[in-house]
């Protein structure tokens, strides 16, 4: 059995020149992991920023496309309304006395009434 007093006499002597020179394999544990983690975190953060920017561009493009589509619908609706208005004006300006067929004359007379009530 070894007496405990021998343990206290054990000492480590390091050469100061050698102690200051670390090689990559002599680094303290965790330095490589910490650097790798930092690099991965920065890469992930950069990727997220790019993804966020791309998502914002996509949402903006989608909003613009929706607005353009709605403008197109409004224009089509206005064109149809204008065409309908022109056709109704033709009917309103039609001289019923010039129509010899009594059924056609009555049909146009009723249509004139419907258009007049709609516009009133």
Biopython code that builds the backbone (N, CA, C, O; Angstrom):
import numpy as np
from Bio.PDB.StructureBuilder import StructureBuilder

atoms = [
    (1, "UNK", "N", (0.833, -1.172, 0.000)),
    (1, "UNK", "CA", (0.000, 0.000, 0.000)),
    (1, "UNK", "C", (0.882, 1.241, 0.000)),
    (1, "UNK", "O", (1.921, 1.277, 0.658)),
    (2, "UNK", "N", (0.468, 2.230, -0.724)),
    (2, "UNK", "CA", (1.289, 3.422, -0.874)),
    (2, "UNK", "C", (0.814, 4.457, 0.131)),
    (2, "UNK", "O", (-0.380, 4.742, 0.220)),
    (3, "UNK", "N", (1.731, 5.007, 0.871)),
    (3, "UNK", "CA", (1.319, 6.011, 1.843)),
    (3, "UNK", "C", (0.857, 7.282, 1.133)),
    (3, "UNK", "O", (1.357, 7.614, 0.058)),
    (4, "UNK", "N", (-0.079, 7.975, 1.725)),
    (4, "UNK", "CA", (-0.654, 9.179, 1.132)),
    (4, "UNK", "C", (0.314, 10.340, 1.094)),
    (4, "UNK", "O", (0.111, 11.286, 0.334)),
    (5, "UNK", "N", (1.342, 10.289, 1.883)),
    (5, "UNK", "CA", (2.312, 11.375, 1.898)),
    (5, "UNK", "C", (3.098, 11.444, 0.588)),
    (5, "UNK", "O", (3.599, 12.510, 0.230)),
    (6, "UNK", "N", (3.213, 10.336, -0.125)),
    (6, "UNK", "CA", (3.923, 10.321, -1.402)),
    (6, "UNK", "C", (3.164, 11.097, -2.477)),
    (6, "UNK", "O", (3.780, 11.641, -3.394)),
    (7, "UNK", "N", (1.851, 11.154, -2.377)),
    (7, "UNK", "CA", (1.055, 11.860, -3.371)),
    (7, "UNK", "C", (1.313, 13.357, -3.333)),
    (7, "UNK", "O", (1.311, 14.017, -4.372)),
    (8, "UNK", "N", (1.528, 13.881, -2.171)),
    (8, "UNK", "CA", (1.751, 15.313, -2.063)),
    (8, "UNK", "C", (3.104, 15.731, -2.621)),
    (8, "UNK", "O", (3.291, 16.893, -2.981)),
    (9, "UNK", "N", (4.048, 14.800, -2.699)),
    (9, "UNK", "CA", (5.357, 15.138, -3.237)),
    (9, "UNK", "C", (5.373, 15.115, -4.765)),
    (9, "UNK", "O", (6.325, 15.597, -5.378)),
    (10, "UNK", "N", (4.328, 14.558, -5.386)),
    (10, "UNK", "CA", (4.254, 14.488, -6.841)),
    (10, "UNK", "C", (3.946, 15.878, -7.391)),
    (10, "UNK", "O", (2.990, 16.510, -6.940)),
    (11, "UNK", "N", (4.711, 16.359, -8.331)),
    (11, "UNK", "CA", (4.468, 17.672, -8.929)),
    (11, "UNK", "C", (4.725, 17.596, -10.428)),
    (11, "UNK", "O", (5.475, 16.738, -10.895)),
    (12, "UNK", "N", (4.101, 18.495, -11.177)),
    (12, "UNK", "CA", (4.238, 18.533, -12.626)),
    (12, "UNK", "C", (5.060, 19.759, -12.976)),
    (12, "UNK", "O", (4.771, 20.867, -12.524)),
    (13, "UNK", "N", (6.056, 19.555, -13.762)),
    (13, "UNK", "CA", (6.878, 20.662, -14.228)),
    (13, "UNK", "C", (6.748, 20.733, -15.744)),
    (13, "UNK", "O", (7.112, 19.792, -16.449)),
    (14, "UNK", "N", (6.226, 21.858, -16.247)),
    (14, "UNK", "CA", (6.087, 22.037, -17.685)),
    (14, "UNK", "C", (7.082, 23.071, -18.159)),
    (14, "UNK", "O", (7.342, 24.069, -17.486)),
    (15, "UNK", "N", (7.616, 22.820, -19.299)),
    (15, "UNK", "CA", (8.492, 23.795, -19.914)),
    (15, "UNK", "C", (7.603, 24.907, -20.447)),
    (15, "UNK", "O", (6.662, 24.632, -21.192)),
    (16, "UNK", "N", (7.874, 26.148, -20.087)),
    (16, "UNK", "CA", (7.019, 27.258, -20.488)),
    (16, "UNK", "C", (6.983, 27.441, -21.997)),
    (16, "UNK", "O", (5.958, 27.857, -22.536)),
    (17, "UNK", "N", (8.076, 27.140, -22.694)),
    (17, "UNK", "CA", (8.099, 27.264, -24.152)),
    (17, "UNK", "C", (7.131, 26.282, -24.800)),
    (17, "UNK", "O", (6.438, 26.623, -25.758)),
    (18, "UNK", "N", (7.088, 25.088, -24.283)),
    (18, "UNK", "CA", (6.210, 24.057, -24.839)),
    (18, "UNK", "C", (4.764, 24.326, -24.458)),
    (18, "UNK", "O", (3.868, 24.096, -25.270)),
    (19, "UNK", "N", (4.514, 24.799, -23.265)),
    (19, "UNK", "CA", (3.152, 25.039, -22.797)),
    (19, "UNK", "C", (2.459, 26.109, -23.608)),
    (19, "UNK", "O", (1.235, 26.059, -23.731)),
    (20, "UNK", "N", (3.162, 27.071, -24.168)),
    (20, "UNK", "CA", (2.546, 28.150, -24.937)),
    (20, "UNK", "C", (2.286, 27.774, -26.379)),
    (20, "UNK", "O", (1.513, 28.453, -27.056)),
    (21, "UNK", "N", (2.899, 26.726, -26.866)),
    (21, "UNK", "CA", (2.742, 26.310, -28.266)),
    (21, "UNK", "C", (1.726, 25.180, -28.362)),
    (21, "UNK", "O", (2.022, 24.031, -28.035)),
    (22, "UNK", "N", (0.503, 25.529, -28.825)),
    (22, "UNK", "CA", (-0.530, 24.516, -29.014)),
    (22, "UNK", "C", (-0.580, 24.151, -30.474)),
    (22, "UNK", "O", (-0.502, 25.023, -31.339)),
    (23, "UNK", "N", (-0.707, 22.894, -30.753)),
    (23, "UNK", "CA", (-0.996, 22.458, -32.111)),
    (23, "UNK", "C", (-2.492, 22.196, -32.162)),
    (23, "UNK", "O", (-3.157, 22.186, -31.126)),
    (24, "UNK", "N", (-3.026, 21.984, -33.365)),
    (24, "UNK", "CA", (-4.467, 21.788, -33.487)),
    (24, "UNK", "C", (-4.941, 20.580, -32.698)),
    (24, "UNK", "O", (-6.076, 20.555, -32.221)),
    (25, "UNK", "N", (-4.091, 19.589, -32.557)),
    (25, "UNK", "CA", (-4.514, 18.408, -31.808)),
    (25, "UNK", "C", (-4.381, 18.611, -30.299)),
    (25, "UNK", "O", (-4.957, 17.850, -29.521)),
    (26, "UNK", "N", (-3.611, 19.651, -29.869)),
    (26, "UNK", "CA", (-3.419, 19.919, -28.442)),
    (26, "UNK", "C", (-4.394, 20.957, -27.906)),
    (26, "UNK", "O", (-4.293, 21.336, -26.739)),
    (27, "UNK", "N", (-5.346, 21.435, -28.726)),
    (27, "UNK", "CA", (-6.281, 22.452, -28.246)),
    (27, "UNK", "C", (-7.114, 21.913, -27.096)),
    (27, "UNK", "O", (-7.337, 20.708, -26.986)),
    (28, "UNK", "N", (-7.568, 22.816, -26.246)),
    (28, "UNK", "CA", (-8.472, 22.369, -25.185)),
    (28, "UNK", "C", (-9.741, 21.771, -25.800)),
    (28, "UNK", "O", (-10.175, 22.190, -26.873)),
    (29, "UNK", "N", (-10.310, 20.819, -25.133)),
    (29, "UNK", "CA", (-11.508, 20.145, -25.632)),
    (29, "UNK", "C", (-12.636, 21.154, -25.809)),
    (29, "UNK", "O", (-12.840, 22.023, -24.962)),
    (30, "UNK", "N", (-13.369, 21.032, -26.917)),
    (30, "UNK", "CA", (-14.554, 21.856, -27.143)),
    (30, "UNK", "C", (-14.324, 23.048, -28.046)),
    (30, "UNK", "O", (-15.297, 23.636, -28.518)),
    (31, "UNK", "N", (-13.076, 23.439, -28.313)),
    (31, "UNK", "CA", (-12.824, 24.604, -29.153)),
    (31, "UNK", "C", (-13.293, 24.347, -30.580)),
    (31, "UNK", "O", (-13.968, 25.189, -31.173)),
    (32, "UNK", "N", (-12.944, 23.196, -31.132)),
    (32, "UNK", "CA", (-13.376, 22.857, -32.497)),
    (32, "UNK", "C", (-14.897, 22.785, -32.572)),
    (32, "UNK", "O", (-15.511, 23.284, -33.515)),
    (33, "UNK", "N", (-15.494, 22.152, -31.558)),
    (33, "UNK", "CA", (-16.953, 22.039, -31.540)),
    (33, "UNK", "C", (-17.605, 23.412, -31.463)),
    (33, "UNK", "O", (-18.597, 23.674, -32.143)),
    (34, "UNK", "N", (-17.049, 24.285, -30.635)),
    (34, "UNK", "CA", (-17.613, 25.625, -30.481)),
    (34, "UNK", "C", (-17.509, 26.407, -31.784)),
    (34, "UNK", "O", (-18.457, 27.086, -32.179)),
    (35, "UNK", "N", (-16.341, 26.314, -32.464)),
    (35, "UNK", "CA", (-16.184, 27.005, -33.744)),
    (35, "UNK", "C", (-17.147, 26.449, -34.789)),
    (35, "UNK", "O", (-17.774, 27.210, -35.526)),
    (36, "UNK", "N", (-17.264, 25.138, -34.851)),
    (36, "UNK", "CA", (-18.168, 24.507, -35.806)),
    (36, "UNK", "C", (-19.614, 24.904, -35.527)),
    (36, "UNK", "O", (-20.375, 25.200, -36.448)),
    (37, "UNK", "N", (-19.984, 24.907, -34.248)),
    (37, "UNK", "CA", (-21.349, 25.302, -33.877)),
    (37, "UNK", "C", (-21.617, 26.748, -34.275)),
    (37, "UNK", "O", (-22.686, 27.063, -34.799)),
    (38, "UNK", "N", (-20.635, 27.637, -34.023)),
    (38, "UNK", "CA", (-20.797, 29.044, -34.386)),
    (38, "UNK", "C", (-20.963, 29.185, -35.898)),
    (38, "UNK", "O", (-21.823, 29.930, -36.369)),
    (39, "UNK", "N", (-20.129, 28.460, -36.657)),
    (39, "UNK", "CA", (-20.205, 28.510, -38.113)),
    (39, "UNK", "C", (-21.560, 27.997, -38.604)),
    (39, "UNK", "O", (-22.171, 28.600, -39.486)),
    (40, "UNK", "N", (-22.024, 26.895, -38.036)),
    (40, "UNK", "CA", (-23.326, 26.341, -38.424)),
    (40, "UNK", "C", (-24.453, 27.286, -38.065)),
    (40, "UNK", "O", (-25.391, 27.459, -38.843)),
    (41, "UNK", "N", (-24.372, 27.901, -36.888)),
    (41, "UNK", "CA", (-25.394, 28.865, -36.472)),
    (41, "UNK", "C", (-25.440, 30.061, -37.425)),
    (41, "UNK", "O", (-26.516, 30.526, -37.799)),
    (42, "UNK", "N", (-24.258, 30.553, -37.812)),
    (42, "UNK", "CA", (-24.213, 31.679, -38.750)),
    (42, "UNK", "C", (-24.778, 31.284, -40.108)),
    (42, "UNK", "O", (-25.505, 32.059, -40.730)),
    (43, "UNK", "N", (-24.448, 30.091, -40.566)),
    (43, "UNK", "CA", (-24.969, 29.610, -41.853)),
    (43, "UNK", "C", (-26.484, 29.455, -41.802)),
    (43, "UNK", "O", (-27.194, 29.829, -42.735)),
    (44, "UNK", "N", (-26.959, 28.900, -40.705)),
    (44, "UNK", "CA", (-28.402, 28.710, -40.539)),
    (44, "UNK", "C", (-29.110, 30.057, -40.485)),
    (44, "UNK", "O", (-30.157, 30.237, -41.106)),
    (45, "UNK", "N", (-28.536, 31.006, -39.740)),
    (45, "UNK", "CA", (-29.122, 32.338, -39.640)),
    (45, "UNK", "C", (-29.163, 33.012, -41.004)),
    (45, "UNK", "O", (-30.158, 33.641, -41.364)),
    (46, "UNK", "N", (-28.074, 32.877, -41.764)),
    (46, "UNK", "CA", (-28.019, 33.457, -43.108)),
    (46, "UNK", "C", (-29.060, 32.818, -44.017)),
    (46, "UNK", "O", (-29.727, 33.507, -44.788)),
    (47, "UNK", "N", (-29.196, 31.502, -43.924)),
    (47, "UNK", "CA", (-30.185, 30.792, -44.745)),
    (47, "UNK", "C", (-31.604, 31.232, -44.385)),
    (47, "UNK", "O", (-32.455, 31.389, -45.261)),
    (48, "UNK", "N", (-31.848, 31.427, -43.099)),
    (48, "UNK", "CA", (-33.175, 31.881, -42.662)),
    (48, "UNK", "C", (-33.475, 33.278, -43.188)),
    (48, "UNK", "O", (-34.599, 33.562, -43.602)),
    (49, "UNK", "N", (-32.463, 34.154, -43.170)),
    (49, "UNK", "CA", (-32.657, 35.507, -43.687)),
    (49, "UNK", "C", (-33.005, 35.466, -45.168)),
    (49, "UNK", "O", (-33.907, 36.170, -45.622)),
    (50, "UNK", "N", (-32.285, 34.641, -45.914)),
    (50, "UNK", "CA", (-32.565, 34.502, -47.354)),
    (50, "UNK", "C", (-33.968, 33.946, -47.578)),
    (50, "UNK", "O", (-34.706, 34.426, -48.439)),
    (51, "UNK", "N", (-34.322, 32.945, -46.805)),
    (51, "UNK", "CA", (-35.640, 32.347, -46.920)),
    (51, "UNK", "C", (-36.729, 33.351, -46.597)),
    (51, "UNK", "O", (-37.752, 33.416, -47.279)),
    (52, "UNK", "N", (-36.503, 34.136, -45.551)),
    (52, "UNK", "CA", (-37.473, 35.157, -45.154)),
    (52, "UNK", "C", (-37.629, 36.194, -46.265)),
    (52, "UNK", "O", (-38.746, 36.591, -46.597)),
    (53, "UNK", "N", (-36.507, 36.630, -46.836)),
    (53, "UNK", "CA", (-36.557, 37.605, -47.928)),
    (53, "UNK", "C", (-37.292, 37.026, -49.136)),
    (53, "UNK", "O", (-38.095, 37.713, -49.767)),
    (54, "UNK", "N", (-37.013, 35.755, -49.458)),
    (54, "UNK", "CA", (-37.705, 35.110, -50.577)),
    (54, "UNK", "C", (-39.197, 35.008, -50.308)),
    (54, "UNK", "O", (-40.007, 35.213, -51.212)),
    (55, "UNK", "N", (-39.566, 34.691, -49.070)),
    (55, "UNK", "CA", (-40.984, 34.596, -48.717)),
    (55, "UNK", "C", (-41.662, 35.953, -48.844)),
    (55, "UNK", "O", (-42.795, 36.043, -49.318)),
    (56, "UNK", "N", (-40.969, 37.011, -48.421)),
    (56, "UNK", "CA", (-41.550, 38.350, -48.546)),
    (56, "UNK", "C", (-41.761, 38.709, -50.011)),
    (56, "UNK", "O", (-42.792, 39.276, -50.372)),
    (57, "UNK", "N", (-40.783, 38.379, -50.858)),
    (57, "UNK", "CA", (-40.923, 38.647, -52.290)),
    (57, "UNK", "C", (-42.090, 37.852, -52.877)),
    (57, "UNK", "O", (-42.854, 38.371, -53.690)),
    (58, "UNK", "N", (-42.222, 36.598, -52.464)),
    (58, "UNK", "CA", (-43.310, 35.757, -52.965)),
    (58, "UNK", "C", (-44.669, 36.313, -52.551)),
    (58, "UNK", "O", (-45.592, 36.374, -53.363)),
    (59, "UNK", "N", (-44.790, 36.718, -51.291)),
    (59, "UNK", "CA", (-46.057, 37.274, -50.798)),
    (59, "UNK", "C", (-46.382, 38.567, -51.538)),
    (59, "UNK", "O", (-47.535, 38.812, -51.895)),
    (60, "UNK", "N", (-45.359, 39.396, -51.766)),
    (60, "UNK", "CA", (-45.571, 40.643, -52.500)),
    (60, "UNK", "C", (-46.008, 40.358, -53.936)),
    (60, "UNK", "O", (-46.921, 41.002, -54.453)),
    (61, "UNK", "N", (-45.352, 39.393, -54.575)),
    (61, "UNK", "CA", (-45.728, 39.024, -55.945)),
    (61, "UNK", "C", (-47.153, 38.489, -56.001)),
    (61, "UNK", "O", (-47.913, 38.800, -56.918)),
    (62, "UNK", "N", (-47.495, 37.688, -55.016)),
    (62, "UNK", "CA", (-48.843, 37.130, -54.952)),
    (62, "UNK", "C", (-49.881, 38.238, -54.772)),
    (62, "UNK", "O", (-50.939, 38.217, -55.399)),
    (63, "UNK", "N", (-49.568, 39.197, -53.914)),
    (63, "UNK", "CA", (-50.486, 40.324, -53.698)),
    (63, "UNK", "C", (-50.631, 41.141, -54.971)),
    (63, "UNK", "O", (-51.735, 41.550, -55.330)),
    (64, "UNK", "N", (-49.509, 41.379, -55.659)),
    (64, "UNK", "CA", (-49.572, 42.130, -56.920)),
    (64, "UNK", "C", (-50.388, 41.389, -57.968)),
    (64, "UNK", "O", (-51.191, 41.992, -58.681)),
    (65, "UNK", "N", (-50.180, 40.081, -58.059)),
    (65, "UNK", "CA", (-50.927, 39.281, -59.035)),
    (65, "UNK", "C", (-52.421, 39.309, -58.721)),
    (65, "UNK", "O", (-53.253, 39.408, -59.623)),
    (66, "UNK", "N", (-52.747, 39.220, -57.443)),
    (66, "UNK", "CA", (-54.153, 39.274, -57.032)),
    (66, "UNK", "C", (-54.765, 40.622, -57.379)),
    (66, "UNK", "O", (-55.896, 40.695, -57.860)),
    (67, "UNK", "N", (-54.007, 41.696, -57.129)),
    (67, "UNK", "CA", (-54.501, 43.036, -57.446)),
    (67, "UNK", "C", (-54.706, 43.190, -58.951)),
    (67, "UNK", "O", (-55.710, 43.751, -59.391)),
    (68, "UNK", "N", (-53.754, 42.691, -59.735)),
    (68, "UNK", "CA", (-53.881, 42.769, -61.195)),
    (68, "UNK", "C", (-55.083, 41.956, -61.688)),
    (68, "UNK", "O", (-55.812, 42.379, -62.585)),
    (69, "UNK", "N", (-55.267, 40.803, -61.092)),
    (69, "UNK", "CA", (-56.401, 39.958, -61.478)),
    (69, "UNK", "C", (-57.720, 40.663, -61.154)),
    (69, "UNK", "O", (-58.669, 40.619, -61.937)),
    (70, "UNK", "N", (-57.763, 41.308, -59.996)),
    (70, "UNK", "CA", (-58.977, 42.037, -59.604)),
    (70, "UNK", "C", (-59.216, 43.217, -60.544)),
    (70, "UNK", "O", (-60.358, 43.505, -60.902)),
    (71, "UNK", "N", (-58.136, 43.904, -60.946)),
    (71, "UNK", "CA", (-58.282, 45.002, -61.901)),
    (71, "UNK", "C", (-58.852, 44.477, -63.214)),
    (71, "UNK", "O", (-59.722, 45.097, -63.825)),
    (72, "UNK", "N", (-58.339, 43.311, -63.637)),
    (72, "UNK", "CA", (-58.836, 42.702, -64.869)),
    (72, "UNK", "C", (-60.313, 42.365, -64.777)),
    (72, "UNK", "O", (-61.069, 42.574, -65.725)),
    (73, "UNK", "N", (-60.715, 41.841, -63.628)),
    (73, "UNK", "CA", (-62.147, 41.534, -63.426)),
    (73, "UNK", "C", (-62.993, 42.795, -63.483)),
    (73, "UNK", "O", (-64.062, 42.812, -64.093)),
    (74, "UNK", "N", (-62.501, 43.857, -62.837)),
    (74, "UNK", "CA", (-63.248, 45.114, -62.853)),
    (74, "UNK", "C", (-63.362, 45.664, -64.271)),
    (74, "UNK", "O", (-64.414, 46.163, -64.668)),
    (75, "UNK", "N", (-62.267, 45.570, -65.032)),
    (75, "UNK", "CA", (-62.302, 46.063, -66.406)),
    (75, "UNK", "C", (-63.287, 45.260, -67.241)),
    (75, "UNK", "O", (-64.065, 45.829, -68.007)),
    (76, "UNK", "N", (-63.256, 43.932, -67.097)),
    (76, "UNK", "CA", (-64.207, 43.093, -67.838)),
    (76, "UNK", "C", (-65.633, 43.439, -67.447)),
    (76, "UNK", "O", (-66.518, 43.533, -68.298)),
    (77, "UNK", "N", (-65.845, 43.627, -66.161)),
    (77, "UNK", "CA", (-67.178, 43.963, -65.681)),
    (77, "UNK", "C", (-67.641, 45.303, -66.265)),
    (77, "UNK", "O", (-68.795, 45.443, -66.672)),
    (78, "UNK", "N", (-66.738, 46.280, -66.301)),
    (78, "UNK", "CA", (-67.090, 47.593, -66.849)),
    (78, "UNK", "C", (-67.371, 47.511, -68.341)),
    (78, "UNK", "O", (-68.289, 48.160, -68.843)),
    (79, "UNK", "N", (-66.573, 46.703, -69.056)),
    (79, "UNK", "CA", (-66.786, 46.543, -70.499)),
    (79, "UNK", "C", (-68.155, 45.902, -70.750)),
    (79, "UNK", "O", (-68.898, 46.328, -71.634)),
    (80, "UNK", "N", (-68.476, 44.878, -69.964)),
    (80, "UNK", "CA", (-69.782, 44.229, -70.117)),
    (80, "UNK", "C", (-70.921, 45.184, -69.774)),
    (80, "UNK", "O", (-71.949, 45.208, -70.451)),
    (81, "UNK", "N", (-70.727, 45.967, -68.720)),
    (81, "UNK", "CA", (-71.749, 46.949, -68.350)),
    (81, "UNK", "C", (-71.951, 47.972, -69.468)),
    (81, "UNK", "O", (-73.079, 48.360, -69.770)),
    (82, "UNK", "N", (-70.854, 48.401, -70.074)),
    (82, "UNK", "CA", (-70.934, 49.366, -71.162)),
    (82, "UNK", "C", (-71.649, 48.772, -72.374)),
    (82, "UNK", "O", (-72.477, 49.432, -73.003)),
    (83, "UNK", "N", (-71.320, 47.520, -72.694)),
    (83, "UNK", "CA", (-72.000, 46.855, -73.815)),
    (83, "UNK", "C", (-73.496, 46.727, -73.546)),
    (83, "UNK", "O", (-74.322, 46.986, -74.421)),
    (84, "UNK", "N", (-73.830, 46.325, -72.325)),
    (84, "UNK", "CA", (-75.240, 46.191, -71.959)),
    (84, "UNK", "C", (-75.944, 47.549, -72.048)),
    (84, "UNK", "O", (-77.078, 47.638, -72.520)),
    (85, "UNK", "N", (-75.265, 48.597, -71.593)),
    (85, "UNK", "CA", (-75.835, 49.942, -71.632)),
    (85, "UNK", "C", (-76.112, 50.365, -73.074)),
    (85, "UNK", "O", (-77.157, 50.948, -73.365)),
    (86, "UNK", "N", (-75.167, 50.068, -73.976)),
    (86, "UNK", "CA", (-75.348, 50.414, -75.387)),
    (86, "UNK", "C", (-76.538, 49.660, -75.997)),
    (86, "UNK", "O", (-77.348, 50.238, -76.722)),
    (87, "UNK", "N", (-76.625, 48.358, -75.687)),
    (87, "UNK", "CA", (-77.740, 47.565, -76.210)),
    (87, "UNK", "C", (-79.079, 48.073, -75.670)),
    (87, "UNK", "O", (-80.067, 48.147, -76.401)),
    (88, "UNK", "N", (-79.096, 48.413, -74.410)),
    (88, "UNK", "CA", (-80.333, 48.947, -73.820)),
    (88, "UNK", "C", (-80.703, 50.284, -74.459)),
    (88, "UNK", "O", (-81.883, 50.564, -74.671)),
    (89, "UNK", "N", (-79.703, 51.107, -74.767)),
    (89, "UNK", "CA", (-79.986, 52.386, -75.423)),
    (89, "UNK", "C", (-80.595, 52.173, -76.804)),
    (89, "UNK", "O", (-81.486, 52.913, -77.220)),
    (90, "UNK", "N", (-80.108, 51.159, -77.505)),
    (90, "UNK", "CA", (-80.690, 50.850, -78.817)),
    (90, "UNK", "C", (-82.174, 50.519, -78.674)),
    (90, "UNK", "O", (-83.000, 50.960, -79.474)),
    (91, "UNK", "N", (-82.491, 49.753, -77.665)),
    (91, "UNK", "CA", (-83.900, 49.369, -77.438)),
    (91, "UNK", "C", (-84.721, 50.588, -77.041)),
    (91, "UNK", "O", (-85.833, 50.785, -77.533)),
    (92, "UNK", "N", (-84.161, 51.415, -76.137)),
    (92, "UNK", "CA", (-84.890, 52.600, -75.687)),
    (92, "UNK", "C", (-85.149, 53.578, -76.834)),
    (92, "UNK", "O", (-86.183, 54.245, -76.860)),
    (93, "UNK", "N", (-84.225, 53.662, -77.770)),
    (93, "UNK", "CA", (-84.374, 54.594, -78.896)),
    (93, "UNK", "C", (-85.163, 53.995, -80.061)),
    (93, "UNK", "O", (-85.411, 54.682, -81.051)),
    (94, "UNK", "N", (-85.551, 52.751, -79.960)),
    (94, "UNK", "CA", (-86.289, 52.070, -81.018)),
    (94, "UNK", "C", (-87.704, 52.653, -81.144)),
    (94, "UNK", "O", (-88.415, 52.821, -80.153)),
    (95, "UNK", "N", (-88.087, 52.951, -82.377)),
    (95, "UNK", "CA", (-89.435, 53.461, -82.638)),
    (95, "UNK", "C", (-90.377, 52.271, -82.755)),
    (95, "UNK", "O", (-90.308, 51.506, -83.717)),
    (96, "UNK", "N", (-91.259, 52.120, -81.767)),
    (96, "UNK", "CA", (-92.175, 50.974, -81.732)),
    (96, "UNK", "C", (-93.175, 51.009, -82.886)),
    (96, "UNK", "O", (-93.669, 49.964, -83.308)),
    (97, "UNK", "N", (-93.470, 52.176, -83.385)),
    (97, "UNK", "CA", (-94.435, 52.292, -84.494)),
    (97, "UNK", "C", (-93.876, 51.711, -85.786)),
    (97, "UNK", "O", (-94.633, 51.391, -86.703)),
    (98, "UNK", "N", (-92.540, 51.571, -85.863)),
    (98, "UNK", "CA", (-91.936, 51.026, -87.077)),
    (98, "UNK", "C", (-91.984, 49.490, -87.098)),
    (98, "UNK", "O", (-91.656, 48.875, -88.113)),
    (99, "UNK", "N", (-92.396, 48.866, -85.968)),
    (99, "UNK", "CA", (-92.461, 47.401, -85.892)),
    (99, "UNK", "C", (-93.891, 46.982, -86.242)),
    (99, "UNK", "O", (-94.851, 47.363, -85.573)),
    (100, "UNK", "N", (-94.003, 46.182, -87.314)),
    (100, "UNK", "CA", (-95.335, 45.788, -87.771)),
    (100, "UNK", "C", (-95.875, 44.575, -87.008)),
    (100, "UNK", "O", (-97.090, 44.435, -86.868)),
    (101, "UNK", "N", (-95.010, 43.708, -86.520)),
    (101, "UNK", "CA", (-95.445, 42.513, -85.794)),
    (101, "UNK", "C", (-95.887, 42.921, -84.390)),
    (101, "UNK", "O", (-95.085, 43.458, -83.626)),
    (102, "UNK", "N", (-97.170, 42.670, -84.032)),
    (102, "UNK", "CA", (-97.676, 43.104, -82.728)),
    (102, "UNK", "C", (-96.989, 42.405, -81.549)),
    (102, "UNK", "O", (-96.825, 43.010, -80.490)),
    (103, "UNK", "N", (-96.587, 41.143, -81.718)),
    (103, "UNK", "CA", (-95.926, 40.410, -80.622)),
    (103, "UNK", "C", (-94.531, 41.007, -80.372)),
    (103, "UNK", "O", (-94.149, 41.224, -79.222)),
    (104, "UNK", "N", (-93.771, 41.271, -81.443)),
    (104, "UNK", "CA", (-92.437, 41.870, -81.306)),
    (104, "UNK", "C", (-92.554, 43.267, -80.724)),
    (104, "UNK", "O", (-91.749, 43.657, -79.878)),
    (105, "UNK", "N", (-93.569, 44.043, -81.178)),
    (105, "UNK", "CA", (-93.767, 45.401, -80.655)),
    (105, "UNK", "C", (-94.028, 45.357, -79.157)),
    (105, "UNK", "O", (-93.456, 46.150, -78.409)),
    (106, "UNK", "N", (-94.888, 44.438, -78.703)),
    (106, "UNK", "CA", (-95.204, 44.318, -77.273)),
    (106, "UNK", "C", (-93.965, 43.873, -76.484)),
    (106, "UNK", "O", (-93.729, 44.358, -75.377)),
    (107, "UNK", "N", (-93.183, 42.963, -77.044)),
    (107, "UNK", "CA", (-91.962, 42.503, -76.376)),
    (107, "UNK", "C", (-90.989, 43.667, -76.168)),
    (107, "UNK", "O", (-90.435, 43.824, -75.081)),
    (108, "UNK", "N", (-90.780, 44.485, -77.209)),
    (108, "UNK", "CA", (-89.879, 45.635, -77.091)),
    (108, "UNK", "C", (-90.452, 46.697, -76.153)),
    (108, "UNK", "O", (-89.698, 47.362, -75.443)),
    (109, "UNK", "N", (-91.777, 46.865, -76.142)),
    (109, "UNK", "CA", (-92.402, 47.830, -75.233)),
    (109, "UNK", "C", (-92.152, 47.430, -73.782)),
    (109, "UNK", "O", (-91.814, 48.272, -72.950)),
    (110, "UNK", "N", (-92.321, 46.125, -73.477)),
    (110, "UNK", "CA", (-92.079, 45.635, -72.116)),
    (110, "UNK", "C", (-90.594, 45.755, -71.730)),
    (110, "UNK", "O", (-90.250, 46.043, -70.584)),
    (111, "UNK", "N", (-89.742, 45.528, -72.716)),
    (111, "UNK", "CA", (-88.302, 45.659, -72.457)),
    (111, "UNK", "C", (-87.936, 47.111, -72.166)),
    (111, "UNK", "O", (-87.099, 47.375, -71.303)),
    (112, "UNK", "N", (-88.553, 48.056, -72.879)),
    (112, "UNK", "CA", (-88.313, 49.482, -72.615)),
    (112, "UNK", "C", (-88.733, 49.841, -71.195)),
    (112, "UNK", "O", (-88.048, 50.602, -70.511)),
    (113, "UNK", "N", (-89.847, 49.296, -70.761)),
    (113, "UNK", "CA", (-90.341, 49.559, -69.399)),
    (113, "UNK", "C", (-89.349, 48.997, -68.369)),
    (113, "UNK", "O", (-89.017, 49.660, -67.386)),
    (114, "UNK", "N", (-88.878, 47.750, -68.613)),
    (114, "UNK", "CA", (-87.939, 47.114, -67.678)),
    (114, "UNK", "C", (-86.643, 47.917, -67.570)),
    (114, "UNK", "O", (-86.124, 48.111, -66.471)),
    (115, "UNK", "N", (-86.123, 48.381, -68.699)),
    (115, "UNK", "CA", (-84.882, 49.148, -68.712)),
    (115, "UNK", "C", (-85.074, 50.480, -67.996)),
    (115, "UNK", "O", (-84.217, 50.900, -67.219)),
    (116, "UNK", "N", (-86.192, 51.142, -68.257)),
    (116, "UNK", "CA", (-86.472, 52.428, -67.619)),
    (116, "UNK", "C", (-86.581, 52.286, -66.108)),
    (116, "UNK", "O", (-86.076, 53.127, -65.365)),
    (117, "UNK", "N", (-87.241, 51.221, -65.647)),
    (117, "UNK", "CA", (-87.369, 50.988, -64.206)),
    (117, "UNK", "C", (-86.005, 50.654, -63.571)),
    (117, "UNK", "O", (-85.708, 51.064, -62.449)),
    (118, "UNK", "N", (-85.202, 49.914, -64.309)),
    (118, "UNK", "CA", (-83.866, 49.525, -63.804)),
    (118, "UNK", "C", (-82.981, 50.769, -63.635)),
    (118, "UNK", "O", (-82.228, 50.872, -62.666)),
    (119, "UNK", "N", (-83.075, 51.685, -64.556)),
    (119, "UNK", "CA", (-82.220, 52.879, -64.516)),
    (119, "UNK", "C", (-82.753, 53.947, -63.572)),
    (119, "UNK", "O", (-82.022, 54.871, -63.216)),
    (120, "UNK", "N", (-83.975, 53.844, -63.173)),
    (120, "UNK", "CA", (-84.563, 54.871, -62.313)),
    (120, "UNK", "C", (-84.116, 54.753, -60.874)),
    (120, "UNK", "O", (-84.529, 55.551, -60.032)),
]
sb = StructureBuilder()
sb.init_structure("model")
sb.init_model(0)
sb.init_chain("A")
sb.init_seg("    ")
for serial, (resi, resn, name, xyz) in enumerate(atoms, 1):
    if name == "N":
        sb.init_residue(resn, " ", resi, " ")
    sb.init_atom(name, np.array(xyz, "f"), 0.0, 1.0, " ", f" {name:<3s}", serial, name[0])
structure = sb.get_structure()
